[in-house]
Amino acid sequence: MMTETERIVRIFHESWDRRDPVRGAAVVSEDCLFEDVSRGELLSGPEGYVGDYHRWREAFPDGELEIVNVIVQGNWAVVEFVNRGTQTGPLRSSLGTFPPTGRRMEARYCSVMRVADGMVVEGRDYYDSGGIAKQLGLVDK
């Protein structure tokens, strides 16, 4: 049986693949702080979630997100997932904006999230941004 914590973090992540940022933002608390550790950026509340969704979708219109594993302990969850996509739009990052490369990438991610009262209240994403940059040809191998 799925816990409430698992249900909420699945909605958060599945909404990316379903192309439904409104659904995902609906489970993000107004005071949620979500850190993208690789980019060194802090996203705040539902607006941060929706902004990051559109940033990603602009770069990878065909992007897919596949949940691999969800581990729950109390109100904390770890979500392992894979992002795939072809960079056919500009990729905006902390290092600047990269023009479309037309290249495909696949990257493994891990989110650590805390849920309270049916909402994501904090989280962190960990992934290999250097590996993504190499796959897209943005840096030398």
N, C-alpha and C positions, 0 to 999 in steps of 0.2 A: 504494500500500500504506500502511495506517495505521500510524503509529509507536505505541510503547507510551505515550508522553506523550499523544498525541491520544486513544488509547483510554481512558485514565484520566480525562481531563478531560471526555470525552463521557459516561462513566458518571456522574460527579459531577453534570453538568447534566441529562442525560436522566432521572435519577431523580426530579427535581422534577416533570417532566411525566408520568412513569409512576406518580406517587404512591407511590414506594417509597424512603422516606428511609433505610431499612436498607441498601439497595443502594448508595446514595450515600455513607453514612457509612463503609462498608466500605473505601473508597479514600481516606479521610482519616486521616493519621497522628495518633497520640496527641498529639504536640507541635506539630501544625499550628496556625499563627496565620493566620486569615483576616479581613481588615479590610473592613468595609463602610464605604467612604470617605464616602459621602453621609450615613450615619447617625452616623459617628464612633464606630463600635463595633468591638471586636475579639472575634471568635469563636474559641474554643479547642477543638481536637480534634473528634472525632466527635460529642461531646455538643453542641458549639456548632452544628455543621451540622444536627443533628436538631432542636434547639431553634428555629433560624431557619426551618427547613422548616415546623414546626408553627405558628410565629408567622404566616408568610406564608399558609399553607393555611387558618388560622382566618379571616383577613380575606378571602381570595379562594378559597373552596371550589371554584369552577369554573376556577381559574387554569390557564393553559397556558404552557409555556416552549418556544420554538422556537429551535433553534440555527441561526444564519445563516452563520457562518463560524468556522473554527478555523485559527489560524496557529501553527505550531510551529517553534521554533528550539532544538535541543538538548533540554534538560529544561524549557524554558519554553514556555508556550502562552498565546495570547490567544484568548479565546472571545467572539465577538459573538453576542448572543441577544436575543430579544424576549420580554417577559413581558406577558401579557394576563389580564384577569380582571374580575369584577364584585365590588365590595366589599359583601358581604352579611354580613360578620362584623366584629368590632372589629379595628381596625388599630393594633397596638402599635408605637410608634416612639420615637425619642429625644426627640421633642417631646411625648410623652404618648400616650394611647390615644384614638383617634377612633372614634365609633360608626359602624355601617354606614350608608353613603350610598345603596346600591343603584345606584351609578353604575359604569360600565365604564371601565377604563383600559388603555392600551397603552404600554409604555415599552421603549426600547432600552437594553441593558446591555452592559458590557464587563468581562470578568474577565481578570486577569493572574495566571497560576498557575505554580508550580514543582512539578515531580514528581520524586521520587527513590525508587528501589526500589519502583516500582509504587504509590506513595502520593502524594497531594497533601500537600506539606509547608509551603506558604505560598501566599497569594493575596490579591487585592484586587478588589473590585467597584466599578465606577464607573457612575453613572447619574444622571439628572436627577430628584431627589426633588421639586423644586419643580414640575416638569411633571406628576408623578403627583398631587401635592396639588391642582393646578389642575383636572385631569381629574376628580378625585373631588369637587370643589366644596369642598375644605377651606380654600382661600385664594381671595381675589378674583383675577379674571383681570387 
